[in-house]
Amino acid sequence: MKATALIAEDEALLAVALQTELFGLWPDLEMVAIVGDGRSAADEALRLQPDIVFLDIRMPGMTGLECAQTLTEEWPDAGKPFPLVVFVTAYDQYAVQAFERAAFDYVLKPVQTARLEQTCDRLKERLQERLLERSQESDASTSLDVIVTQMRALLAAGASREDSVSPRNAPLRIIQASTGNTITMVPIDDVLYFEAADKYVRVVTAERDYLIRSSLKELLVRLDPERFWQIHRGSVVHCDAIASAHRDESGKLTLTLRTRPDNLIVSRLYAERFRGM
């Protein structure tokens, strides 16, 4: 069976070893790219649209989980079916159970030939089922619906894991934003939304913007989830600041705010939150 695959692995020797094992088990599998970080994996997967993506969990810049989330949010509706995602991980059994629920498959490091052969057999079977689908368009839609549900489960499992490992920090009441030699105290109630900006987070209020040296992930565990809603992997909005949610003909959801002209995009992963009552 002709199929295409991409490997994302930051350790070059492990990437070559995985490619060699795959070639021995599946000679017809075409390797379209081997990349060493999550951002490149997302970019190349979106460009090449392979049938299968092997994602290392821990990579520099963007993890395998974040890469899968990016693909879920940015995969074109009119493109090929969403790729079958296989996580390659050295994580503990708790995490593996989450991966098993949320990915097509997983393999543990160091990769064992017998286990990888099982994965290849499953991949071939699923790809054959896709070929038998009546139309690629309906299959692509179904694949995206399934992966969105799976990714929500994976993100929820990851959040539960973090909460079980370390105690939740006290909820934020004040954002301390530094500008030069001045530190501005921004009440959390004044924040309209947070937006990831490289190594910083942009804090947006009705009057002005601030940059704080933090990650959105670090902020999320200190925000009240009933008031601050994640709407994209890179943005969190204060629910009271939302004026309306508009869905266009392609299904893309956009939020307008009460006190600023900004429009915020809601990704597929979080669109379920916005339903009429």
C-alpha positions as CSV (number, residue, x, y, z in Angstrom):
1,M,0.0,0.0,0.0
2,K,1.4,3.4,-1.0
3,A,1.3,5.8,1.9
4,T,3.3,8.9,3.0
5,A,4.8,9.6,6.4
6,L,6.7,12.3,8.3
7,I,8.9,11.8,11.3
8,A,9.5,14.5,14.0
9,E,12.3,13.5,16.3
10,D,15.0,15.9,17.8
11,E,17.6,13.2,18.2
12,A,19.0,12.4,14.8
13,L,20.1,8.9,15.5
14,L,16.7,7.9,16.9
15,A,15.0,9.4,13.8
16,V,17.3,7.4,11.5
17,A,16.7,4.3,13.6
18,L,12.9,4.7,13.3
19,Q,13.1,5.3,9.6
20,T,15.2,2.2,9.2
21,E,12.8,0.1,11.2
22,L,9.8,1.4,9.2
23,F,11.6,0.7,5.9
24,G,12.1,-2.9,7.0
25,L,8.5,-3.4,8.1
26,W,6.8,-1.3,5.4
27,P,9.0,-0.9,2.2
28,D,6.3,0.9,0.3
29,L,6.0,3.7,2.9
30,E,7.3,6.9,1.5
31,M,9.1,9.2,4.0
32,V,8.3,12.7,2.8
33,A,10.2,14.5,5.6
34,I,12.3,14.1,8.8
35,V,12.4,17.1,11.0
36,G,13.9,17.8,14.4
37,D,11.5,20.2,16.1
38,G,7.7,20.6,16.6
39,R,7.3,23.8,14.7
40,S,9.0,22.4,11.6
41,A,6.9,19.3,12.0
42,A,3.7,21.3,12.0
43,D,4.8,23.5,9.0
44,E,5.9,20.5,6.9
45,A,2.9,18.4,7.8
46,L,0.6,21.3,6.7
47,R,2.5,21.7,3.5
48,L,3.0,18.1,2.5
49,Q,-0.1,16.6,4.1
50,P,1.3,13.1,4.8
51,D,-1.0,10.2,5.7
52,I,0.9,9.5,8.9
53,V,2.9,11.6,11.4
54,F,5.2,10.1,13.9
55,L,5.6,12.7,16.7
56,D,8.2,12.6,19.5
57,I,6.6,14.0,22.6
58,R,9.6,16.0,23.9
59,M,11.1,18.3,21.2
60,P,12.5,21.8,21.5
61,G,10.3,24.8,20.8
62,M,7.1,22.9,20.4
63,T,6.3,19.5,21.9
64,G,4.7,16.7,20.0
65,L,1.4,17.3,21.8
66,E,1.5,21.0,20.9
67,C,2.4,20.1,17.3
68,A,-0.7,17.8,17.2
69,Q,-2.8,20.6,18.6
70,T,-1.5,23.0,16.0
71,L,-2.4,20.5,13.2
72,T,-5.8,20.0,14.7
73,E,-6.5,23.8,14.6
74,E,-4.9,24.6,11.3
75,W,-5.5,21.5,9.1
76,P,-7.4,22.7,6.0
77,D,-11.0,21.6,5.7
78,A,-10.5,21.1,1.9
79,G,-7.3,19.2,2.3
80,K,-6.5,15.5,2.6
81,P,-7.9,13.6,5.6
82,F,-6.2,14.5,8.9
83,P,-3.0,12.4,9.3
84,L,-2.9,9.4,11.6
85,V,-0.8,10.6,14.5
86,V,1.5,8.2,16.3
87,F,3.2,9.5,19.4
88,V,6.7,8.2,20.2
89,T,7.2,8.6,23.9
90,A,9.3,7.6,26.9
91,Y,6.6,8.8,29.3
92,D,5.2,6.8,32.2
93,Q,2.2,4.5,32.1
94,Y,-0.2,7.2,33.2
95,A,0.6,9.3,30.2
96,V,0.6,6.4,27.9
97,Q,-3.0,5.7,28.9
98,A,-3.9,9.2,27.9
99,F,-2.0,8.9,24.5
100,E,-3.8,5.6,23.9
101,R,-7.2,7.3,24.3
102,A,-6.3,10.4,22.3
103,A,-3.9,9.3,19.4
104,F,-4.2,6.8,16.7
105,D,-1.4,4.9,18.3
106,Y,1.8,5.2,20.3
107,V,5.2,3.5,20.6
108,L,7.5,3.6,23.5
109,K,11.2,4.5,23.4
110,P,13.4,2.6,22.7
111,V,11.2,1.4,19.8
112,Q,10.7,-2.3,19.7
113,T,10.4,-3.9,16.3
114,A,7.5,-6.2,17.3
115,R,5.5,-3.2,18.8
116,L,6.2,-1.0,15.7
117,E,5.0,-3.9,13.5
118,Q,1.7,-3.9,15.3
119,T,1.4,-0.1,14.8
120,C,2.2,-0.5,11.1
121,D,-0.5,-3.2,10.7
122,R,-3.0,-0.9,12.4
123,L,-2.0,2.0,10.1
124,K,-2.3,-0.1,7.0
125,E,-5.8,-1.3,8.1
126,R,-7.0,2.2,8.8
127,L,-5.6,3.6,5.5
128,Q,-7.3,0.8,3.6
129,E,-10.6,1.7,5.3
130,R,-10.1,5.3,4.2
131,L,-9.7,4.2,0.6
132,L,-13.0,2.5,0.8
133,E,-14.8,5.6,2.0
134,R,-17.2,6.9,-0.5
135,S,-15.7,10.4,-0.7
136,Q,-12.5,11.9,0.6
137,E,-14.3,15.1,1.5
138,S,-16.6,13.3,4.0
139,D,-13.7,11.3,5.3
140,A,-11.7,14.4,5.9
141,S,-14.5,16.0,7.9
142,T,-15.0,12.8,9.9
143,S,-11.3,12.5,10.6
144,L,-11.2,16.1,11.9
145,D,-14.2,15.6,14.1
146,V,-12.7,12.5,15.6
147,I,-9.2,14.1,16.2
148,V,-10.8,17.2,17.7
149,T,-12.6,15.0,20.2
150,Q,-9.5,13.0,20.9
151,M,-7.3,16.1,21.3
152,R,-9.8,17.6,23.8
153,A,-9.5,14.4,25.8
154,L,-5.7,14.5,25.6
155,L,-5.5,18.1,26.7
156,A,-7.9,17.4,29.6
157,A,-5.8,14.4,30.6
158,G,-2.7,16.5,30.6
159,A,-4.3,19.2,32.7
160,S,-5.4,16.6,35.2
161,R,-1.9,15.2,35.3
162,E,-0.4,18.6,36.1
163,D,-2.9,19.2,38.8
164,S,-2.1,15.8,40.4
165,V,1.7,16.4,40.3
166,S,1.8,19.9,41.8
167,P,-0.6,21.9,43.9
168,R,-2.6,24.6,42.1
169,N,-1.1,28.1,42.6
170,A,-3.2,30.8,44.1
171,P,-5.5,32.5,41.6
172,L,-4.1,35.6,40.1
173,R,-5.7,38.9,41.2
174,I,-3.0,41.3,39.9
175,I,-0.7,41.1,36.8
176,Q,2.6,42.8,37.5
177,A,3.7,44.2,34.1
178,S,7.1,45.9,33.9
179,T,7.9,48.6,31.4
180,G,11.5,49.9,31.8
181,N,11.9,50.8,35.4
182,T,8.2,50.8,36.1
183,I,6.0,48.0,37.3
184,T,2.3,48.5,36.5
185,M,-0.3,46.7,38.6
186,V,-3.0,45.5,36.3
187,P,-6.1,44.1,38.1
188,I,-7.1,40.7,36.6
189,D,-10.7,42.1,36.1
190,D,-9.3,44.7,33.7
191,V,-7.8,42.1,31.4
192,L,-9.8,41.5,28.2
193,Y,-7.6,38.7,26.9
194,F,-4.1,37.1,26.9
195,E,-2.2,36.3,23.8
196,A,1.0,34.3,23.4
197,A,3.8,36.3,21.8
198,D,7.0,34.3,21.5
199,K,8.6,34.1,25.0
200,Y,6.1,36.6,26.3
201,V,2.4,37.0,26.8
202,R,0.5,40.0,25.6
203,V,-1.9,41.3,28.3
204,V,-4.7,43.3,26.6
205,T,-6.9,45.8,28.5
206,A,-9.4,48.3,27.2
207,E,-6.8,51.1,27.5
208,R,-3.5,49.6,26.5
209,D,-1.4,46.4,26.1
210,Y,1.4,45.0,28.3
211,L,4.0,42.3,27.8
212,I,4.9,40.0,30.6
213,R,7.7,37.4,30.5
214,S,5.7,34.2,31.1
215,S,4.1,31.4,29.1
216,L,0.4,31.1,28.5
217,K,0.6,27.6,30.0
218,E,1.9,29.1,33.3
219,L,-0.8,31.7,33.4
220,L,-3.6,29.2,32.7
221,V,-3.2,27.3,36.0
222,R,-3.7,30.6,37.9
223,L,-6.7,31.8,36.0
224,D,-10.3,31.1,36.9
225,P,-11.5,28.8,34.1
226,E,-15.1,30.0,34.6
227,R,-14.1,33.5,33.8
228,F,-11.1,33.1,31.4
229,W,-11.8,30.8,28.5
230,Q,-9.1,29.4,26.3
231,I,-10.2,29.8,22.7
232,H,-7.0,29.0,20.9
233,R,-3.7,27.4,21.8
234,G,-2.3,31.0,21.9
235,S,-5.1,33.0,23.4
236,V,-7.4,33.2,26.5
237,V,-10.3,35.6,26.7
238,H,-12.2,37.0,29.7
239,C,-15.7,35.8,29.0
240,D,-17.3,39.1,30.2
241,A,-15.4,40.9,27.5
242,I,-17.1,39.0,24.7
243,A,-19.8,40.8,22.8
244,S,-20.7,38.2,20.2
245,A,-19.5,35.1,18.4
246,H,-19.9,34.9,14.6
247,R,-19.6,31.8,12.5
248,D,-18.9,32.3,8.8
249,E,-19.8,30.1,5.8
250,S,-16.7,28.0,6.2
251,G,-17.4,27.3,9.9
252,K,-14.7,29.6,11.3
253,L,-15.8,31.2,14.5
254,T,-14.8,34.8,15.4
255,L,-15.4,36.7,18.6
256,T,-16.0,40.5,18.9
257,L,-15.3,42.3,22.1
258,R,-17.3,45.0,23.9
259,T,-14.6,47.6,24.5
260,R,-12.1,47.0,21.7
261,P,-12.4,46.5,17.9
262,D,-10.2,43.3,18.1
263,N,-11.5,40.1,16.5
264,L,-10.4,36.9,18.1
265,I,-10.3,33.6,16.2
266,V,-11.7,30.5,18.0
267,S,-10.0,27.2,17.0
268,R,-11.8,24.0,16.3
269,L,-10.7,22.6,19.7
270,Y,-12.6,25.2,21.6
271,A,-15.5,26.1,19.3
272,E,-17.8,23.7,21.2
273,R,-18.0,26.2,24.0
274,F,-19.9,28.7,21.8
275,R,-23.4,27.3,21.3
276,G,-26.7,29.0,21.5
277,M,-28.9,28.4,24.5
